[in-house]
Amino acid sequence: MADRRSAPRVYATRALPGGVLADLATRVELVTWPERRAPTPPELAAHASASDGLLCLLTDRIDVAQAAR
């Protein structure tokens, strides 16, 4: 069975300056965290697990221990 989505889904943990996200959104289904604060580890894990790709900052902690919280 074919995937209903025509483009991969990418989750971005923050809005980025410039046109980076607008350009990316022309190529993928882009979901961006809407708040000023960073997503909590469980929020990040939930969104990332529903996505094909993750665009995050170096300050976002991505590991098994954080996802389990």
PDBQT receptor file of N, H, CA, C and O in Angstrom, charges set to zero:
ATOM      1  N   MET A   1       0.849  -1.186   0.000  1.00  0.00    +0.000 N 
ATOM      2  CA  MET A   1       0.000   0.000   0.000  1.00  0.00    +0.000 C 
ATOM      3  C   MET A   1       0.886   1.237   0.000  1.00  0.00    +0.000 C 
ATOM      4  O   MET A   1       1.841   1.318   0.773  1.00  0.00    +0.000 OA
ATOM      5  N   ALA A   2       0.582   2.185  -0.848  1.00  0.00    +0.000 N 
ATOM      6  H   ALA A   2      -0.194   2.120  -1.476  1.00  0.00    +0.000 HD
ATOM      7  CA  ALA A   2       1.383   3.402  -0.959  1.00  0.00    +0.000 C 
ATOM      8  C   ALA A   2       1.079   4.358   0.187  1.00  0.00    +0.000 C 
ATOM      9  O   ALA A   2      -0.038   4.411   0.701  1.00  0.00    +0.000 OA
ATOM     10  N   ASP A   3       2.091   5.102   0.566  1.00  0.00    +0.000 N 
ATOM     11  H   ASP A   3       2.999   5.059   0.148  1.00  0.00    +0.000 HD
ATOM     12  CA  ASP A   3       1.938   6.137   1.578  1.00  0.00    +0.000 C 
ATOM     13  C   ASP A   3       1.079   7.257   1.002  1.00  0.00    +0.000 C 
ATOM     14  O   ASP A   3       1.285   7.669  -0.139  1.00  0.00    +0.000 OA
ATOM     15  N   ARG A   4       0.116   7.752   1.781  1.00  0.00    +0.000 N 
ATOM     16  H   ARG A   4      -0.051   7.417   2.708  1.00  0.00    +0.000 HD
ATOM     17  CA  ARG A   4      -0.786   8.802   1.298  1.00  0.00    +0.000 C 
ATOM     18  C   ARG A   4      -0.084  10.152   1.167  1.00  0.00    +0.000 C 
ATOM     19  O   ARG A   4      -0.503  10.997   0.376  1.00  0.00    +0.000 OA
ATOM     20  N   ARG A   5       0.969  10.354   1.934  1.00  0.00    +0.000 N 
ATOM     21  H   ARG A   5       1.309   9.668   2.577  1.00  0.00    +0.000 HD
ATOM     22  CA  ARG A   5       1.684  11.627   1.854  1.00  0.00    +0.000 C 
ATOM     23  C   ARG A   5       2.566  11.637   0.624  1.00  0.00    +0.000 C 
ATOM     24  O   ARG A   5       3.163  10.621   0.266  1.00  0.00    +0.000 OA
ATOM     25  N   SER A   6       2.645  12.785  -0.020  1.00  0.00    +0.000 N 
ATOM     26  H   SER A   6       2.160  13.610   0.270  1.00  0.00    +0.000 HD
ATOM     27  CA  SER A   6       3.488  12.875  -1.209  1.00  0.00    +0.000 C 
ATOM     28  C   SER A   6       4.903  13.328  -0.870  1.00  0.00    +0.000 C 
ATOM     29  O   SER A   6       5.823  13.166  -1.671  1.00  0.00    +0.000 OA
ATOM     30  N   ALA A   7       5.070  13.894   0.316  1.00  0.00    +0.000 N 
ATOM     31  H   ALA A   7       4.323  14.025   0.967  1.00  0.00    +0.000 HD
ATOM     32  CA  ALA A   7       6.385  14.397   0.718  1.00  0.00    +0.000 C 
ATOM     33  C   ALA A   7       6.693  13.899   2.130  1.00  0.00    +0.000 C 
ATOM     34  O   ALA A   7       5.777  13.662   2.918  1.00  0.00    +0.000 OA
ATOM     35  N   PRO A   8       7.981  13.739   2.452  1.00  0.00    +0.000 N 
ATOM     36  CA  PRO A   8       8.332  13.330   3.815  1.00  0.00    +0.000 C 
ATOM     37  C   PRO A   8       7.930  14.403   4.828  1.00  0.00    +0.000 C 
ATOM     38  O   PRO A   8       7.907  15.592   4.514  1.00  0.00    +0.000 OA
ATOM     39  N   ARG A   9       7.622  13.974   6.018  1.00  0.00    +0.000 N 
ATOM     40  H   ARG A   9       7.641  13.008   6.273  1.00  0.00    +0.000 HD
ATOM     41  CA  ARG A   9       7.249  14.890   7.102  1.00  0.00    +0.000 C 
ATOM     42  C   ARG A   9       8.497  15.200   7.931  1.00  0.00    +0.000 C 
ATOM     43  O   ARG A   9       9.198  14.289   8.370  1.00  0.00    +0.000 OA
ATOM     44  N   VAL A  10       8.767  16.482   8.142  1.00  0.00    +0.000 N 
ATOM     45  H   VAL A  10       8.197  17.223   7.786  1.00  0.00    +0.000 HD
ATOM     46  CA  VAL A  10       9.920  16.925   8.926  1.00  0.00    +0.000 C 
ATOM     47  C   VAL A  10       9.413  17.774  10.085  1.00  0.00    +0.000 C 
ATOM     48  O   VAL A  10       8.584  18.666   9.903  1.00  0.00    +0.000 OA
ATOM     49  N   TYR A  11       9.917  17.486  11.261  1.00  0.00    +0.000 N 
ATOM     50  H   TYR A  11      10.590  16.762  11.408  1.00  0.00    +0.000 HD
ATOM     51  CA  TYR A  11       9.562  18.230  12.464  1.00  0.00    +0.000 C 
ATOM     52  C   TYR A  11      10.730  19.134  12.844  1.00  0.00    +0.000 C 
ATOM     53  O   TYR A  11      11.854  18.666  13.025  1.00  0.00    +0.000 OA
ATOM     54  N   ALA A  12      10.455  20.444  12.965  1.00  0.00    +0.000 N 
ATOM     55  H   ALA A  12       9.542  20.825  12.818  1.00  0.00    +0.000 HD
ATOM     56  CA  ALA A  12      11.468  21.427  13.374  1.00  0.00    +0.000 C 
ATOM     57  C   ALA A  12      11.159  21.866  14.803  1.00  0.00    +0.000 C 
ATOM     58  O   ALA A  12      10.026  22.236  15.110  1.00  0.00    +0.000 OA
ATOM     59  N   THR A  13      12.147  21.825  15.660  1.00  0.00    +0.000 N 
ATOM     60  H   THR A  13      13.067  21.524  15.411  1.00  0.00    +0.000 HD
ATOM     61  CA  THR A  13      11.933  22.152  17.068  1.00  0.00    +0.000 C 
ATOM     62  C   THR A  13      11.866  23.648  17.340  1.00  0.00    +0.000 C 
ATOM     63  O   THR A  13      11.489  24.052  18.440  1.00  0.00    +0.000 OA
ATOM     64  N   ARG A  14      12.220  24.471  16.375  1.00  0.00    +0.000 N 
ATOM     65  H   ARG A  14      12.527  24.143  15.481  1.00  0.00    +0.000 HD
ATOM     66  CA  ARG A  14      12.169  25.931  16.546  1.00  0.00    +0.000 C 
ATOM     67  C   ARG A  14      11.984  26.592  15.194  1.00  0.00    +0.000 C 
ATOM     68  O   ARG A  14      12.317  26.021  14.155  1.00  0.00    +0.000 OA
ATOM     69  N   ALA A  15      11.447  27.803  15.222  1.00  0.00    +0.000 N 
ATOM     70  H   ALA A  15      11.177  28.267  16.066  1.00  0.00    +0.000 HD
ATOM     71  CA  ALA A  15      11.447  28.642  14.026  1.00  0.00    +0.000 C 
ATOM     72  C   ALA A  15      12.883  29.119  13.844  1.00  0.00    +0.000 C 
ATOM     73  O   ALA A  15      13.574  29.397  14.824  1.00  0.00    +0.000 OA
ATOM     74  N   LEU A  16      13.326  29.212  12.622  1.00  0.00    +0.000 N 
ATOM     75  H   LEU A  16      12.765  28.986  11.826  1.00  0.00    +0.000 HD
ATOM     76  CA  LEU A  16      14.691  29.645  12.331  1.00  0.00    +0.000 C 
ATOM     77  C   LEU A  16      14.663  30.966  11.578  1.00  0.00    +0.000 C 
ATOM     78  O   LEU A  16      13.696  31.257  10.874  1.00  0.00    +0.000 OA
ATOM     79  N   PRO A  17      15.703  31.762  11.717  1.00  0.00    +0.000 N 
ATOM     80  CA  PRO A  17      15.728  33.051  11.022  1.00  0.00    +0.000 C 
ATOM     81  C   PRO A  17      15.892  32.884   9.513  1.00  0.00    +0.000 C 
ATOM     82  O   PRO A  17      16.351  31.851   9.025  1.00  0.00    +0.000 OA
ATOM     83  N   GLY A  18      15.509  33.911   8.810  1.00  0.00    +0.000 N 
ATOM     84  H   GLY A  18      15.135  34.750   9.206  1.00  0.00    +0.000 HD
ATOM     85  CA  GLY A  18      15.660  33.890   7.360  1.00  0.00    +0.000 C 
ATOM     86  C   GLY A  18      14.593  33.012   6.719  1.00  0.00    +0.000 C 
ATOM     87  O   GLY A  18      13.574  32.693   7.332  1.00  0.00    +0.000 OA
ATOM     88  N   GLY A  19      14.844  32.639   5.505  1.00  0.00    +0.000 N 
ATOM     89  H   GLY A  19      15.672  32.898   5.007  1.00  0.00    +0.000 HD
ATOM     90  CA  GLY A  19      13.868  31.859   4.759  1.00  0.00    +0.000 C 
ATOM     91  C   GLY A  19      14.106  30.367   4.766  1.00  0.00    +0.000 C 
ATOM     92  O   GLY A  19      13.569  29.653   3.920  1.00  0.00    +0.000 OA
ATOM     93  N   VAL A  20      14.896  29.884   5.701  1.00  0.00    +0.000 N 
ATOM     94  H   VAL A  20      15.332  30.465   6.389  1.00  0.00    +0.000 HD
ATOM     95  CA  VAL A  20      15.262  28.470   5.722  1.00  0.00    +0.000 C 
ATOM     96  C   VAL A  20      14.034  27.573   5.782  1.00  0.00    +0.000 C 
ATOM     97  O   VAL A  20      13.906  26.647   4.981  1.00  0.00    +0.000 OA
ATOM     98  N   LEU A  21      13.131  27.836   6.719  1.00  0.00    +0.000 N 
ATOM     99  H   LEU A  21      13.235  28.589   7.369  1.00  0.00    +0.000 HD
ATOM    100  CA  LEU A  21      11.970  26.963   6.870  1.00  0.00    +0.000 C 
ATOM    101  C   LEU A  21      10.991  27.129   5.711  1.00  0.00    +0.000 C 
ATOM    102  O   LEU A  21      10.376  26.154   5.279  1.00  0.00    +0.000 OA
ATOM    103  N   ALA A  22      10.841  28.342   5.208  1.00  0.00    +0.000 N 
ATOM    104  H   ALA A  22      11.341  29.134   5.558  1.00  0.00    +0.000 HD
ATOM    105  CA  ALA A  22       9.951  28.551   4.065  1.00  0.00    +0.000 C 
ATOM    106  C   ALA A  22      10.456  27.773   2.857  1.00  0.00    +0.000 C 
ATOM    107  O   ALA A  22       9.662  27.175   2.130  1.00  0.00    +0.000 OA
ATOM    108  N   ASP A  23      11.752  27.776   2.638  1.00  0.00    +0.000 N 
ATOM    109  H   ASP A  23      12.397  28.262   3.228  1.00  0.00    +0.000 HD
ATOM    110  CA  ASP A  23      12.337  27.023   1.536  1.00  0.00    +0.000 C 
ATOM    111  C   ASP A  23      12.146  25.521   1.749  1.00  0.00    +0.000 C 
ATOM    112  O   ASP A  23      11.785  24.800   0.818  1.00  0.00    +0.000 OA
ATOM    113  N   LEU A  24      12.385  25.056   2.961  1.00  0.00    +0.000 N 
ATOM    114  H   LEU A  24      12.678  25.641   3.717  1.00  0.00    +0.000 HD
ATOM    115  CA  LEU A  24      12.218  23.634   3.261  1.00  0.00    +0.000 C 
ATOM    116  C   LEU A  24      10.771  23.206   3.078  1.00  0.00    +0.000 C 
ATOM    117  O   LEU A  24      10.511  22.104   2.593  1.00  0.00    +0.000 OA
ATOM    118  N   ALA A  25       9.831  24.053   3.456  1.00  0.00    +0.000 N 
ATOM    119  H   ALA A  25      10.042  24.948   3.850  1.00  0.00    +0.000 HD
ATOM    120  CA  ALA A  25       8.406  23.721   3.369  1.00  0.00    +0.000 C 
ATOM    121  C   ALA A  25       7.937  23.515   1.928  1.00  0.00    +0.000 C 
ATOM    122  O   ALA A  25       6.881  22.923   1.704  1.00  0.00    +0.000 OA
ATOM    123  N   THR A  26       8.699  23.990   0.961  1.00  0.00    +0.000 N 
ATOM    124  H   THR A  26       9.557  24.471   1.143  1.00  0.00    +0.000 HD
ATOM    125  CA  THR A  26       8.342  23.753  -0.441  1.00  0.00    +0.000 C 
ATOM    126  C   THR A  26       8.689  22.341  -0.870  1.00  0.00    +0.000 C 
ATOM    127  O   THR A  26       8.241  21.876  -1.918  1.00  0.00    +0.000 OA
ATOM    128  N   ARG A  27       9.490  21.655  -0.058  1.00  0.00    +0.000 N 
ATOM    129  H   ARG A  27       9.854  22.032   0.793  1.00  0.00    +0.000 HD
ATOM    130  CA  ARG A  27       9.965  20.310  -0.428  1.00  0.00    +0.000 C 
ATOM    131  C   ARG A  27       9.425  19.196   0.447  1.00  0.00    +0.000 C 
ATOM    132  O   ARG A  27       9.395  18.037   0.034  1.00  0.00    +0.000 OA
ATOM    133  N   VAL A  28       8.995  19.544   1.665  1.00  0.00    +0.000 N 
ATOM    134  H   VAL A  28       9.019  20.486   2.000  1.00  0.00    +0.000 HD
ATOM    135  CA  VAL A  28       8.533  18.541   2.618  1.00  0.00    +0.000 C 
ATOM    136  C   VAL A  28       7.266  19.036   3.317  1.00  0.00    +0.000 C 
ATOM    137  O   VAL A  28       6.906  20.209   3.223  1.00  0.00    +0.000 OA
ATOM    138  N   GLU A  29       6.606  18.129   4.013  1.00  0.00    +0.000 N 
ATOM    139  H   GLU A  29       6.899  17.176   4.089  1.00  0.00    +0.000 HD
ATOM    140  CA  GLU A  29       5.519  18.522   4.913  1.00  0.00    +0.000 C 
ATOM    141  C   GLU A  29       6.204  18.953   6.211  1.00  0.00    +0.000 C 
ATOM    142  O   GLU A  29       6.698  18.111   6.960  1.00  0.00    +0.000 OA
ATOM    143  N   LEU A  30       6.233  20.237   6.472  1.00  0.00    +0.000 N 
ATOM    144  H   LEU A  30       5.832  20.921   5.863  1.00  0.00    +0.000 HD
ATOM    145  CA  LEU A  30       6.982  20.770   7.602  1.00  0.00    +0.000 C 
ATOM    146  C   LEU A  30       6.048  21.080   8.767  1.00  0.00    +0.000 C 
ATOM    147  O   LEU A  30       5.041  21.771   8.612  1.00  0.00    +0.000 OA
ATOM    148  N   VAL A  31       6.407  20.551   9.937  1.00  0.00    +0.000 N 
ATOM    149  H   VAL A  31       7.225  19.990  10.063  1.00  0.00    +0.000 HD
ATOM    150  CA  VAL A  31       5.695  20.848  11.178  1.00  0.00    +0.000 C 
ATOM    151  C   VAL A  31       6.700  21.523  12.095  1.00  0.00    +0.000 C 
ATOM    152  O   VAL A  31       7.754  20.955  12.380  1.00  0.00    +0.000 OA
ATOM    153  N   THR A  32       6.390  22.727  12.562  1.00  0.00    +0.000 N 
ATOM    154  H   THR A  32       5.533  23.188  12.330  1.00  0.00    +0.000 HD
ATOM    155  CA  THR A  32       7.307  23.492  13.412  1.00  0.00    +0.000 C 
ATOM    156  C   THR A  32       6.694  23.697  14.782  1.00  0.00    +0.000 C 
ATOM    157  O   THR A  32       5.519  24.043  14.899  1.00  0.00    +0.000 OA
ATOM    158  N   TRP A  33       7.490  23.483  15.820  1.00  0.00    +0.000 N 
ATOM    159  H   TRP A  33       8.445  23.202  15.726  1.00  0.00    +0.000 HD
ATOM    160  CA  TRP A  33       7.053  23.719  17.196  1.00  0.00    +0.000 C 
ATOM    161  C   TRP A  33       6.590  25.167  17.293  1.00  0.00    +0.000 C 
ATOM    162  O   TRP A  33       7.351  26.066  16.938  1.00  0.00    +0.000 OA
ATOM    163  N   PRO A  34       5.367  25.429  17.763  1.00  0.00    +0.000 N 
ATOM    164  CA  PRO A  34       4.804  26.772  17.691  1.00  0.00    +0.000 C 
ATOM    165  C   PRO A  34       5.165  27.718  18.839  1.00  0.00    +0.000 C 
ATOM    166  O   PRO A  34       4.910  28.919  18.746  1.00  0.00    +0.000 OA
ATOM    167  N   GLU A  35       5.741  27.207  19.895  1.00  0.00    +0.000 N 
ATOM    168  H   GLU A  35       5.949  26.231  19.970  1.00  0.00    +0.000 HD
ATOM    169  CA  GLU A  35       5.963  28.034  21.078  1.00  0.00    +0.000 C 
ATOM    170  C   GLU A  35       7.379  28.597  21.133  1.00  0.00    +0.000 C 
ATOM    171  O   GLU A  35       8.283  28.111  20.455  1.00  0.00    +0.000 OA
ATOM    172  N   ARG A  36       7.555  29.643  21.963  1.00  0.00    +0.000 N 
ATOM    173  H   ARG A  36       6.820  30.038  22.514  1.00  0.00    +0.000 HD
ATOM    174  CA  ARG A  36       8.896  30.223  22.144  1.00  0.00    +0.000 C 
ATOM    175  C   ARG A  36       9.792  29.297  22.954  1.00  0.00    +0.000 C 
ATOM    176  O   ARG A  36      10.990  29.191  22.691  1.00  0.00    +0.000 OA
ATOM    177  N   ARG A  37       9.206  28.631  23.937  1.00  0.00    +0.000 N 
ATOM    178  H   ARG A  37       8.232  28.718  24.151  1.00  0.00    +0.000 HD
ATOM    179  CA  ARG A  37       9.989  27.694  24.749  1.00  0.00    +0.000 C 
ATOM    180  C   ARG A  37      10.286  26.445  23.932  1.00  0.00    +0.000 C 
ATOM    181  O   ARG A  37       9.578  26.126  22.978  1.00  0.00    +0.000 OA
ATOM    182  N   ALA A  38      11.332  25.756  24.320  1.00  0.00    +0.000 N 
ATOM    183  H   ALA A  38      11.907  26.016  25.095  1.00  0.00    +0.000 HD
ATOM    184  CA  ALA A  38      11.684  24.508  23.650  1.00  0.00    +0.000 C 
ATOM    185  C   ALA A  38      10.668  23.427  24.006  1.00  0.00    +0.000 C 
ATOM    186  O   ALA A  38      10.084  23.468  25.088  1.00  0.00    +0.000 OA
ATOM    187  N   PRO A  39      10.450  22.472  23.123  1.00  0.00    +0.000 N 
ATOM    188  CA  PRO A  39       9.582  21.366  23.493  1.00  0.00    +0.000 C 
ATOM    189  C   PRO A  39      10.229  20.544  24.605  1.00  0.00    +0.000 C 
ATOM    190  O   PRO A  39      11.450  20.395  24.650  1.00  0.00    +0.000 OA
ATOM    191  N   THR A  40       9.408  20.019  25.490  1.00  0.00    +0.000 N 
ATOM    192  H   THR A  40       8.416  20.140  25.453  1.00  0.00    +0.000 HD
ATOM    193  CA  THR A  40       9.923  19.137  26.537  1.00  0.00    +0.000 C 
ATOM    194  C   THR A  40      10.364  17.840  25.874  1.00  0.00    +0.000 C 
ATOM    195  O   THR A  40       9.964  17.564  24.743  1.00  0.00    +0.000 OA
ATOM    196  N   PRO A  41      11.176  17.041  26.550  1.00  0.00    +0.000 N 
ATOM    197  CA  PRO A  41      11.585  15.769  25.947  1.00  0.00    +0.000 C 
ATOM    198  C   PRO A  41      10.412  14.890  25.496  1.00  0.00    +0.000 C 
ATOM    199  O   PRO A  41      10.469  14.338  24.397  1.00  0.00    +0.000 OA
ATOM    200  N   PRO A  42       9.347  14.737  26.303  1.00  0.00    +0.000 N 
ATOM    201  CA  PRO A  42       8.223  13.928  25.801  1.00  0.00    +0.000 C 
ATOM    202  C   PRO A  42       7.521  14.559  24.587  1.00  0.00    +0.000 C 
ATOM    203  O   PRO A  42       7.094  13.843  23.682  1.00  0.00    +0.000 OA
ATOM    204  N   GLU A  43       7.403  15.876  24.564  1.00  0.00    +0.000 N 
ATOM    205  H   GLU A  43       7.750  16.458  25.300  1.00  0.00    +0.000 HD
ATOM    206  CA  GLU A  43       6.800  16.552  23.411  1.00  0.00    +0.000 C 
ATOM    207  C   GLU A  43       7.662  16.351  22.167  1.00  0.00    +0.000 C 
ATOM    208  O   GLU A  43       7.148  16.056  21.088  1.00  0.00    +0.000 OA
ATOM    209  N   LEU A  44       8.961  16.509  22.324  1.00  0.00    +0.000 N 
ATOM    210  H   LEU A  44       9.379  16.748  23.200  1.00  0.00    +0.000 HD
ATOM    211  CA  LEU A  44       9.878  16.323  21.206  1.00  0.00    +0.000 C 
ATOM    212  C   LEU A  44       9.810  14.887  20.701  1.00  0.00    +0.000 C 
ATOM    213  O   LEU A  44       9.761  14.654  19.493  1.00  0.00    +0.000 OA
ATOM    214  N   ALA A  45       9.808  13.935  21.609  1.00  0.00    +0.000 N 
ATOM    215  H   ALA A  45       9.848  14.124  22.591  1.00  0.00    +0.000 HD
ATOM    216  CA  ALA A  45       9.767  12.519  21.222  1.00  0.00    +0.000 C 
ATOM    217  C   ALA A  45       8.479  12.191  20.478  1.00  0.00    +0.000 C 
ATOM    218  O   ALA A  45       8.503  11.457  19.490  1.00  0.00    +0.000 OA
ATOM    219  N   ALA A  46       7.357  12.728  20.944  1.00  0.00    +0.000 N 
ATOM    220  H   ALA A  46       7.338  13.325  21.747  1.00  0.00    +0.000 HD
ATOM    221  CA  ALA A  46       6.073  12.446  20.295  1.00  0.00    +0.000 C 
ATOM    222  C   ALA A  46       6.052  12.983  18.867  1.00  0.00    +0.000 C 
ATOM    223  O   ALA A  46       5.632  12.282  17.946  1.00  0.00    +0.000 OA
ATOM    224  N   HIS A  47       6.501  14.214  18.680  1.00  0.00    +0.000 N 
ATOM    225  H   HIS A  47       6.842  14.783  19.428  1.00  0.00    +0.000 HD
ATOM    226  CA  HIS A  47       6.503  14.804  17.341  1.00  0.00    +0.000 C 
ATOM    227  C   HIS A  47       7.542  14.131  16.440  1.00  0.00    +0.000 C 
ATOM    228  O   HIS A  47       7.271  13.858  15.271  1.00  0.00    +0.000 OA
ATOM    229  N   ALA A  48       8.697  13.872  16.974  1.00  0.00    +0.000 N 
ATOM    230  H   ALA A  48       8.917  14.093  17.924  1.00  0.00    +0.000 HD
ATOM    231  CA  ALA A  48       9.762  13.264  16.166  1.00  0.00    +0.000 C 
ATOM    232  C   ALA A  48       9.378  11.853  15.720  1.00  0.00    +0.000 C 
ATOM    233  O   ALA A  48       9.675  11.458  14.593  1.00  0.00    +0.000 OA
ATOM    234  N   SER A  49       8.723  11.097  16.593  1.00  0.00    +0.000 N 
ATOM    235  H   SER A  49       8.481  11.418  17.509  1.00  0.00    +0.000 HD
ATOM    236  CA  SER A  49       8.368   9.723  16.232  1.00  0.00    +0.000 C 
ATOM    237  C   SER A  49       7.299   9.678  15.140  1.00  0.00    +0.000 C 
ATOM    238  O   SER A  49       7.158   8.665  14.454  1.00  0.00    +0.000 OA
ATOM    239  N   ALA A  50       6.548  10.766  14.974  1.00  0.00    +0.000 N 
ATOM    240  H   ALA A  50       6.663  11.589  15.531  1.00  0.00    +0.000 HD
ATOM    241  CA  ALA A  50       5.527  10.830  13.931  1.00  0.00    +0.000 C 
ATOM    242  C   ALA A  50       6.070  11.455  12.645  1.00  0.00    +0.000 C 
ATOM    243  O   ALA A  50       5.306  11.744  11.725  1.00  0.00    +0.000 OA
ATOM    244  N   SER A  51       7.376  11.662  12.579  1.00  0.00    +0.000 N 
ATOM    245  H   SER A  51       7.997  11.427  13.327  1.00  0.00    +0.000 HD
ATOM    246  CA  SER A  51       7.992  12.349  11.439  1.00  0.00    +0.000 C 
ATOM    247  C   SER A  51       9.042  11.475  10.779  1.00  0.00    +0.000 C 
ATOM    248  O   SER A  51       9.541  10.514  11.364  1.00  0.00    +0.000 OA
ATOM    249  N   ASP A  52       9.362  11.832   9.550  1.00  0.00    +0.000 N 
ATOM    250  H   ASP A  52       8.957  12.613   9.074  1.00  0.00    +0.000 HD
ATOM    251  CA  ASP A  52      10.417  11.134   8.815  1.00  0.00    +0.000 C 
ATOM    252  C   ASP A  52      11.783  11.751   9.054  1.00  0.00    +0.000 C 
ATOM    253  O   ASP A  52      12.810  11.096   8.878  1.00  0.00    +0.000 OA
ATOM    254  N   GLY A  53      11.789  13.030   9.462  1.00  0.00    +0.000 N 
ATOM    255  H   GLY A  53      10.954  13.562   9.605  1.00  0.00    +0.000 HD
ATOM    256  CA  GLY A  53      13.040  13.737   9.696  1.00  0.00    +0.000 C 
ATOM    257  C   GLY A  53      12.889  14.715  10.841  1.00  0.00    +0.000 C 
ATOM    258  O   GLY A  53      11.778  15.109  11.196  1.00  0.00    +0.000 OA
ATOM    259  N   LEU A  54      14.007  15.101  11.414  1.00  0.00    +0.000 N 
ATOM    260  H   LEU A  54      14.910  14.781  11.126  1.00  0.00    +0.000 HD
ATOM    261  CA  LEU A  54      14.028  16.020  12.548  1.00  0.00    +0.000 C 
ATOM    262  C   LEU A  54      15.036  17.125  12.287  1.00  0.00    +0.000 C 
ATOM    263  O   LEU A  54      16.194  16.859  11.966  1.00  0.00    +0.000 OA
ATOM    264  N   LEU A  55      14.588  18.373  12.426  1.00  0.00    +0.000 N 
ATOM    265  H   LEU A  55      13.647  18.590  12.686  1.00  0.00    +0.000 HD
ATOM    266  CA  LEU A  55      15.462  19.531  12.327  1.00  0.00    +0.000 C 
ATOM    267  C   LEU A  55      15.480  20.170  13.705  1.00  0.00    +0.000 C 
ATOM    268  O   LEU A  55      14.498  20.773  14.137  1.00  0.00    +0.000 OA
ATOM    269  N   CYS A  56      16.608  20.032  14.390  1.00  0.00    +0.000 N 
ATOM    270  H   CYS A  56      17.406  19.542  14.039  1.00  0.00    +0.000 HD
ATOM    271  CA  CYS A  56      16.684  20.517  15.768  1.00  0.00    +0.000 C 
ATOM    272  C   CYS A  56      17.948  21.353  15.955  1.00  0.00    +0.000 C 
ATOM    273  O   CYS A  56      18.823  21.403  15.091  1.00  0.00    +0.000 OA
ATOM    274  N   LEU A  57      18.010  21.997  17.100  1.00  0.00    +0.000 N 
ATOM    275  H   LEU A  57      17.299  21.956  17.802  1.00  0.00    +0.000 HD
ATOM    276  CA  LEU A  57      19.185  22.797  17.443  1.00  0.00    +0.000 C 
ATOM    277  C   LEU A  57      20.187  21.942  18.198  1.00  0.00    +0.000 C 
ATOM    278  O   LEU A  57      19.839  20.889  18.733  1.00  0.00    +0.000 OA
ATOM    279  N   LEU A  58      21.413  22.391  18.238  1.00  0.00    +0.000 N 
ATOM    280  H   LEU A  58      21.696  23.245  17.803  1.00  0.00    +0.000 HD
ATOM    281  CA  LEU A  58      22.437  21.671  18.995  1.00  0.00    +0.000 C 
ATOM    282  C   LEU A  58      22.103  21.605  20.480  1.00  0.00    +0.000 C 
ATOM    283  O   LEU A  58      22.567  20.706  21.182  1.00  0.00    +0.000 OA
ATOM    284  N   THR A  59      21.309  22.543  20.959  1.00  0.00    +0.000 N 
ATOM    285  H   THR A  59      20.932  23.273  20.389  1.00  0.00    +0.000 HD
ATOM    286  CA  THR A  59      20.949  22.572  22.381  1.00  0.00    +0.000 C 
ATOM    287  C   THR A  59      19.799  21.627  22.719  1.00  0.00    +0.000 C 
ATOM    288  O   THR A  59      19.521  21.409  23.899  1.00  0.00    +0.000 OA
ATOM    289  N   ASP A  60      19.121  21.057  21.714  1.00  0.00    +0.000 N 
ATOM    290  H   ASP A  60      19.347  21.233  20.756  1.00  0.00    +0.000 HD
ATOM    291  CA  ASP A  60      18.053  20.092  21.968  1.00  0.00    +0.000 C 
ATOM    292  C   ASP A  60      18.677  18.750  22.326  1.00  0.00    +0.000 C 
ATOM    293  O   ASP A  60      19.480  18.197  21.574  1.00  0.00    +0.000 OA
ATOM    294  N   ARG A  61      18.292  18.245  23.482  1.00  0.00    +0.000 N 
ATOM    295  H   ARG A  61      17.640  18.694  24.092  1.00  0.00    +0.000 HD
ATOM    296  CA  ARG A  61      18.834  16.966  23.907  1.00  0.00    +0.000 C 
ATOM    297  C   ARG A  61      18.022  15.838  23.286  1.00  0.00    +0.000 C 
ATOM    298  O   ARG A  61      16.816  15.728  23.508  1.00  0.00    +0.000 OA
ATOM    299  N   ILE A  62      18.694  15.008  22.511  1.00  0.00    +0.000 N 
ATOM    300  H   ILE A  62      19.673  15.097  22.330  1.00  0.00    +0.000 HD
ATOM    301  CA  ILE A  62      18.063  13.914  21.811  1.00  0.00    +0.000 C 
ATOM    302  C   ILE A  62      18.751  12.621  22.251  1.00  0.00    +0.000 C 
ATOM    303  O   ILE A  62      19.830  12.285  21.762  1.00  0.00    +0.000 OA
ATOM    304  N   ASP A  63      18.124  11.909  23.170  1.00  0.00    +0.000 N 
ATOM    305  H   ASP A  63      17.247  12.182  23.567  1.00  0.00    +0.000 HD
ATOM    306  CA  ASP A  63      18.669  10.617  23.578  1.00  0.00    +0.000 C 
ATOM    307  C   ASP A  63      17.566   9.767  24.219  1.00  0.00    +0.000 C 
ATOM    308  O   ASP A  63      16.482  10.267  24.521  1.00  0.00    +0.000 OA
ATOM    309  N   VAL A  64      17.845   8.521  24.414  1.00  0.00    +0.000 N 
ATOM    310  H   VAL A  64      18.725   8.115  24.169  1.00  0.00    +0.000 HD
ATOM    311  CA  VAL A  64      16.854   7.584  24.944  1.00  0.00    +0.000 C 
ATOM    312  C   VAL A  64      16.420   7.987  26.353  1.00  0.00    +0.000 C 
ATOM    313  O   VAL A  64      15.231   7.911  26.663  1.00  0.00    +0.000 OA
ATOM    314  N   ALA A  65      17.337   8.411  27.207  1.00  0.00    +0.000 N 
ATOM    315  H   ALA A  65      18.303   8.473  26.955  1.00  0.00    +0.000 HD
ATOM    316  CA  ALA A  65      16.978   8.772  28.579  1.00  0.00    +0.000 C 
ATOM    317  C   ALA A  65      15.997   9.937  28.615  1.00  0.00    +0.000 C 
ATOM    318  O   ALA A  65      15.083   9.945  29.439  1.00  0.00    +0.000 OA
ATOM    319  N   GLN A  66      16.170  10.915  27.740  1.00  0.00    +0.000 N 
ATOM    320  H   GLN A  66      16.913  10.908  27.071  1.00  0.00    +0.000 HD
ATOM    321  CA  GLN A  66      15.264  12.062  27.687  1.00  0.00    +0.000 C 
ATOM    322  C   GLN A  66      13.894  11.652  27.164  1.00  0.00    +0.000 C 
ATOM    323  O   GLN A  66      12.882  12.130  27.676  1.00  0.00    +0.000 OA
ATOM    324  N   ALA A  67      13.834  10.798  26.178  1.00  0.00    +0.000 N 
ATOM    325  H   ALA A  67      14.656  10.410  25.763  1.00  0.00    +0.000 HD
ATOM    326  CA  ALA A  67      12.564  10.387  25.586  1.00  0.00    +0.000 C 
ATOM    327  C   ALA A  67      11.730   9.572  26.552  1.00  0.00    +0.000 C 
ATOM    328  O   ALA A  67      10.503   9.578  26.465  1.00  0.00    +0.000 OA
ATOM    329  N   ALA A  68      12.375   8.870  27.475  1.00  0.00    +0.000 N 
ATOM    330  H   ALA A  68      13.373   8.866  27.546  1.00  0.00    +0.000 HD
ATOM    331  CA  ALA A  68      11.660   8.013  28.437  1.00  0.00    +0.000 C 
ATOM    332  C   ALA A  68      11.001   8.778  29.560  1.00  0.00    +0.000 C 
ATOM    333  O   ALA A  68      10.167   8.224  30.276  1.00  0.00    +0.000 OA
ATOM    334  N   ARG A  69      11.355  10.040  29.730  1.00  0.00    +0.000 N 
ATOM    335  H   ARG A  69      12.033  10.490  29.148  1.00  0.00    +0.000 HD
ATOM    336  CA  ARG A  69      10.791  10.827  30.838  1.00  0.00    +0.000 C 
ATOM    337  C   ARG A  69       9.351  11.154  30.626  1.00  0.00    +0.000 C 
ATOM    338  O   ARG A  69       8.736  11.809  31.468  1.00  0.00    +0.000 OA
TER     339      ARG A  69
